[in-house]
Amino acid sequence: MIAQTRCMEKSAGAAPTGTIRVLITKIGFDGHDRGSRIVASQLRDAGMEVIYTPPWQTLDAVVRIAMQEDVDVIGVSSLATDHLLLPELMQALQEAGMGAVQVFAGGIIPEQERPGLTSAGVRAVFGPGSCRQEIVDCALRLGRAAQERKNPS
Protein backbone atom coordinates (compact mmCIF):
# COMPACT_ATOMS: atom_id res chain seq x y z
CA MET A 1 0.00 0.00 0.00
CA ILE A 2 2.86 2.41 0.66
CA ALA A 3 4.18 1.96 -2.88
CA GLN A 4 0.74 2.62 -4.31
CA THR A 5 0.35 5.79 -2.24
CA ARG A 6 3.78 7.02 -3.37
CA CYS A 7 2.91 6.32 -7.02
CA MET A 8 -0.43 8.06 -6.73
CA GLU A 9 1.35 11.27 -5.77
CA LYS A 10 2.81 11.51 -9.28
CA SER A 11 0.99 13.90 -11.55
CA ALA A 12 -0.46 12.76 -14.83
CA GLY A 13 0.60 16.09 -16.30
CA ALA A 14 -1.34 18.38 -18.57
CA ALA A 15 -4.50 17.12 -20.23
CA PRO A 16 -4.03 15.75 -23.73
CA THR A 17 -5.13 17.87 -26.66
CA GLY A 18 -7.62 15.21 -27.80
CA THR A 19 -9.17 12.20 -26.15
CA ILE A 20 -6.70 9.36 -26.05
CA ARG A 21 -8.10 6.14 -27.45
CA VAL A 22 -6.71 2.94 -25.94
CA LEU A 23 -7.32 -0.64 -27.00
CA ILE A 24 -6.92 -3.15 -24.16
CA THR A 25 -6.65 -6.71 -25.40
CA LYS A 26 -5.34 -10.22 -24.87
CA ILE A 27 -3.73 -12.12 -27.71
CA GLY A 28 -3.23 -15.83 -28.14
CA PHE A 29 -4.66 -18.44 -25.83
CA ASP A 30 -4.43 -16.63 -22.50
CA GLY A 31 -7.93 -16.26 -21.09
CA HIS A 32 -7.10 -14.68 -17.72
CA ASP A 33 -8.64 -11.24 -18.09
CA ARG A 34 -9.02 -9.84 -14.57
CA GLY A 35 -5.93 -7.62 -14.83
CA SER A 36 -6.86 -6.29 -18.25
CA ARG A 37 -10.34 -5.41 -17.02
CA ILE A 38 -8.87 -3.53 -14.05
CA VAL A 39 -6.45 -1.58 -16.28
CA ALA A 40 -9.24 -0.78 -18.74
CA SER A 41 -11.34 0.61 -15.89
CA GLN A 42 -8.44 2.67 -14.53
CA LEU A 43 -7.71 4.21 -17.92
CA ARG A 44 -11.40 4.97 -18.46
CA ASP A 45 -11.59 6.61 -15.02
CA ALA A 46 -8.60 8.77 -16.04
CA GLY A 47 -10.59 10.14 -18.99
CA MET A 48 -9.34 7.97 -21.82
CA GLU A 49 -11.66 6.28 -24.28
CA VAL A 50 -11.10 2.55 -23.85
CA ILE A 51 -11.97 -0.17 -26.31
CA TYR A 52 -11.85 -3.54 -24.56
CA THR A 53 -11.78 -6.89 -26.33
CA PRO A 54 -12.50 -10.29 -24.86
CA PRO A 55 -9.56 -12.71 -24.57
CA TRP A 56 -8.19 -14.93 -27.34
CA GLN A 57 -7.68 -12.30 -30.03
CA THR A 58 -5.58 -13.00 -33.11
CA LEU A 59 -2.93 -10.54 -34.22
CA ASP A 60 -4.96 -9.76 -37.34
CA ALA A 61 -8.03 -9.03 -35.24
CA VAL A 62 -6.08 -6.67 -32.96
CA VAL A 63 -4.68 -4.75 -35.93
CA ARG A 64 -8.12 -4.58 -37.57
CA ILE A 65 -9.79 -3.34 -34.36
CA ALA A 66 -7.01 -0.82 -33.76
CA MET A 67 -7.45 0.51 -37.28
CA GLN A 68 -11.27 0.62 -37.16
CA GLU A 69 -11.25 2.35 -33.78
CA ASP A 70 -8.38 4.70 -34.68
CA VAL A 71 -6.60 4.00 -31.41
CA ASP A 72 -3.52 5.81 -30.17
CA VAL A 73 -2.35 3.11 -27.76
CA ILE A 74 -2.67 -0.66 -27.46
CA GLY A 75 -2.27 -2.34 -24.08
CA VAL A 76 -1.70 -6.09 -24.18
CA SER A 77 -2.13 -8.26 -21.10
CA SER A 78 -0.30 -11.57 -20.81
CA LEU A 79 -0.37 -14.06 -17.98
CA ALA A 80 0.97 -16.95 -20.03
CA THR A 81 3.58 -16.81 -22.80
CA ASP A 82 1.43 -14.85 -25.23
CA HIS A 83 3.61 -11.77 -24.76
CA LEU A 84 6.07 -13.56 -27.07
CA LEU A 85 3.65 -12.67 -29.90
CA LEU A 86 4.22 -8.95 -29.34
CA PRO A 87 7.11 -8.60 -31.83
CA GLU A 88 4.79 -10.06 -34.48
CA LEU A 89 2.08 -7.59 -33.47
CA MET A 90 4.54 -4.71 -33.80
CA GLN A 91 5.47 -5.92 -37.29
CA ALA A 92 1.81 -6.31 -38.27
CA LEU A 93 1.08 -2.74 -37.11
CA GLN A 94 3.98 -1.43 -39.20
CA GLU A 95 2.80 -3.36 -42.27
CA ALA A 96 -0.71 -1.95 -41.81
CA GLY A 97 0.65 1.61 -41.78
CA MET A 98 -0.05 2.00 -38.09
CA GLY A 99 3.46 2.67 -36.87
CA ALA A 100 2.31 5.70 -34.87
CA VAL A 101 0.29 3.49 -32.51
CA GLN A 102 2.13 2.99 -29.23
CA VAL A 103 2.06 -0.39 -27.45
CA PHE A 104 2.54 -1.34 -23.82
CA ALA A 105 2.25 -4.72 -22.12
CA GLY A 106 1.52 -5.99 -18.67
CA GLY A 107 1.19 -9.17 -16.72
CA ILE A 108 3.48 -12.06 -15.95
CA ILE A 109 6.37 -11.27 -18.26
CA PRO A 110 9.75 -12.64 -17.19
CA GLU A 111 12.45 -10.02 -16.72
CA GLN A 112 14.78 -11.74 -19.20
CA GLU A 113 12.14 -11.51 -21.97
CA ARG A 114 11.46 -7.79 -21.58
CA PRO A 115 14.45 -6.50 -23.60
CA GLY A 116 13.23 -8.45 -26.64
CA LEU A 117 9.85 -6.77 -26.36
CA THR A 118 11.24 -3.27 -26.00
CA SER A 119 13.65 -3.80 -28.89
CA ALA A 120 10.64 -4.82 -31.01
CA GLY A 121 9.00 -1.47 -30.19
CA VAL A 122 6.92 -2.17 -27.09
CA ARG A 123 7.19 1.09 -25.15
CA ALA A 124 6.61 -0.17 -21.60
CA VAL A 125 6.21 -3.43 -19.72
CA PHE A 126 4.37 -3.58 -16.39
CA GLY A 127 4.60 -6.48 -14.00
CA PRO A 128 2.56 -7.56 -11.00
CA GLY A 129 2.30 -4.84 -8.40
CA SER A 130 2.65 -1.93 -10.82
CA CYS A 131 0.75 1.00 -9.43
CA ARG A 132 -2.31 2.42 -11.09
CA GLN A 133 -0.94 5.92 -11.54
CA GLU A 134 2.22 4.66 -13.21
CA ILE A 135 0.13 2.81 -15.83
CA VAL A 136 -2.21 5.79 -16.32
CA ASP A 137 0.70 8.22 -16.69
CA CYS A 138 2.38 5.92 -19.20
CA ALA A 139 -0.80 5.55 -21.27
CA LEU A 140 -1.26 9.34 -21.29
CA ARG A 141 2.34 9.89 -22.35
CA LEU A 142 2.13 7.24 -25.07
CA GLY A 143 -1.23 8.56 -26.26
CA ARG A 144 0.14 12.09 -26.62
CA ALA A 145 3.17 10.77 -28.50
CA ALA A 146 0.95 8.79 -30.86
CA GLN A 147 -1.28 11.79 -31.51
CA GLU A 148 1.77 13.94 -32.30
CA ARG A 149 3.10 11.29 -34.70
CA LYS A 150 -0.30 10.99 -36.40
CA ASN A 151 -0.83 14.77 -36.65
CA PRO A 152 2.51 16.59 -36.69
CA SER A 153 2.18 20.36 -36.33
Phi, psi and omega per residue, in radians:
M1 nan -0.595 3.130
I2 -1.089 -0.770 3.135
A3 -1.065 -0.704 -3.132
Q4 -1.149 -0.724 3.118
T5 -1.085 -0.762 3.127
R6 -1.083 -0.749 3.137
C7 -1.141 -0.638 -3.083
M8 -1.215 -0.252 3.102
E9 -1.339 -0.292 3.121
K10 -1.206 2.504 3.132
S11 -1.544 2.492 3.081
A12 -1.333 -0.166 3.114
G13 1.521 -2.937 -3.115
A14 -1.190 2.675 3.125
A15 -1.160 2.523 3.110
P16 -1.151 2.791 -3.124
T17 -1.264 -0.513 3.091
G18 -2.361 2.860 3.138
T19 -1.127 2.266 3.118
I20 -1.442 2.267 -3.129
R21 -1.849 2.145 -3.059
V22 -2.136 2.296 3.019
L23 -1.749 2.136 3.059
I24 -1.898 2.186 -3.008
T25 -2.574 2.970 3.029
K26 -2.297 2.249 -3.130
I27 -1.868 2.770 3.090
G28 1.350 -2.578 -2.999
F29 -1.758 0.106 -3.126
D30 -1.351 2.058 -3.110
G31 -1.828 0.051 -3.120
H32 -1.371 1.848 -2.983
D33 -2.007 0.177 -3.118
R34 -1.066 -0.838 -3.123
G35 -1.088 -0.717 -3.129
S36 -1.175 -0.588 3.087
R37 -1.178 -0.688 3.125
I38 -1.130 -0.811 3.130
V39 -1.092 -0.744 3.123
A40 -1.016 -0.766 3.134
S41 -1.124 -0.719 -3.140
Q42 -1.119 -0.741 -3.139
L43 -1.184 -0.680 3.097
R44 -1.107 -0.755 3.122
D45 -1.097 -0.460 3.133
A46 -1.483 0.058 3.046
G47 1.711 0.093 3.105
M48 -1.521 2.676 3.034
E49 -1.541 2.135 -3.039
V50 -1.998 2.244 3.009
I51 -1.848 2.128 -3.081
Y52 -1.993 2.316 3.069
T53 -1.895 2.683 2.994
P54 -1.212 2.942 3.132
P55 -1.126 3.037 3.022
W56 1.226 0.677 3.111
Q57 -1.446 2.547 3.010
T58 -1.499 2.834 3.092
L59 -1.063 -0.751 3.126
D60 -1.050 -0.701 3.133
A61 -1.138 -0.729 3.139
V62 -1.100 -0.778 3.120
V63 -1.101 -0.762 -3.137
R64 -1.088 -0.797 3.136
I65 -1.125 -0.762 3.135
A66 -1.039 -0.695 3.138
M67 -1.223 -0.831 -3.123
Q68 -1.082 -0.645 -3.089
E69 -1.586 -0.054 3.140
D70 0.873 0.952 -3.094
V71 -1.390 2.727 3.071
D72 -1.676 -0.573 -3.020
V73 -2.394 2.509 2.996
I74 -2.107 2.226 3.027
G75 -1.908 2.180 -3.121
V76 -1.983 2.233 3.113
S77 -1.771 2.380 3.120
S78 -2.448 2.162 3.043
L79 -2.024 0.030 3.068
A80 -2.118 -2.393 3.125
T81 -1.836 0.254 -3.080
D82 -1.184 -0.269 3.057
H83 -1.100 -0.345 3.121
L84 -1.204 -0.195 3.065
L85 -1.477 -0.161 -3.071
L86 -1.055 -0.706 3.074
P87 -1.024 -0.626 3.083
E88 -1.189 -0.655 3.078
L89 -1.100 -0.764 3.141
M90 -1.054 -0.733 3.109
Q91 -1.128 -0.750 3.132
A92 -1.101 -0.667 3.085
L93 -1.119 -0.760 3.104
Q94 -1.038 -0.841 -3.110
E95 -1.096 -0.498 3.127
A96 -1.499 0.060 -3.127
G97 1.326 0.433 -3.084
M98 -2.006 0.665 -3.115
G99 -1.149 -0.296 3.129
A100 -1.329 -0.378 -3.125
V101 -1.170 2.298 -3.125
Q102 -1.696 2.496 -3.074
V103 -2.172 2.373 2.962
F104 -2.257 2.807 -3.110
A105 -2.318 2.750 3.083
G106 -2.676 2.787 3.107
G107 2.233 -2.616 -3.140
I108 -1.582 1.588 -3.109
I109 -2.169 1.933 -3.083
P110 -0.977 2.464 -3.111
E111 -0.920 -0.715 -3.083
Q112 -1.239 -0.242 3.123
E113 -1.678 -0.185 -3.095
R114 -1.159 -0.716 3.120
P115 -1.033 -0.611 3.090
G116 -1.136 -0.589 3.118
L117 -1.266 -0.782 -3.131
T118 -1.185 -0.606 3.103
S119 -1.219 -0.386 3.071
A120 -1.423 -0.166 3.103
G121 2.029 -0.047 3.071
V122 -1.178 2.207 -2.983
R123 -1.440 -0.427 3.137
A124 -2.746 2.606 3.090
V125 -2.281 2.160 -3.134
F126 -1.931 2.359 3.109
G127 -1.843 -3.100 3.097
P128 -1.007 2.435 3.108
G129 1.552 -0.041 3.083
S130 -1.080 2.441 -3.079
C131 -1.441 2.664 -3.091
R132 -0.966 -0.846 -3.049
Q133 -1.136 -0.594 3.106
E134 -1.102 -0.726 3.124
I135 -1.197 -0.775 3.126
V136 -1.069 -0.828 3.133
D137 -1.045 -0.731 3.138
C138 -1.109 -0.805 -3.134
A139 -1.087 -0.689 3.088
L140 -1.097 -0.815 -3.139
R141 -1.081 -0.801 3.131
L142 -1.151 -0.672 3.124
G143 -1.121 -0.727 3.098
R144 -1.115 -0.739 3.136
A145 -1.094 -0.727 3.122
A146 -1.122 -0.750 3.133
Q147 -1.111 -0.673 3.097
E148 -1.151 -0.665 3.128
R149 -1.223 -0.601 3.138
K150 -1.286 -0.642 -3.047
N151 -2.263 1.232 3.139
P152 -1.118 2.521 -3.102
S153 -1.198 nan nan
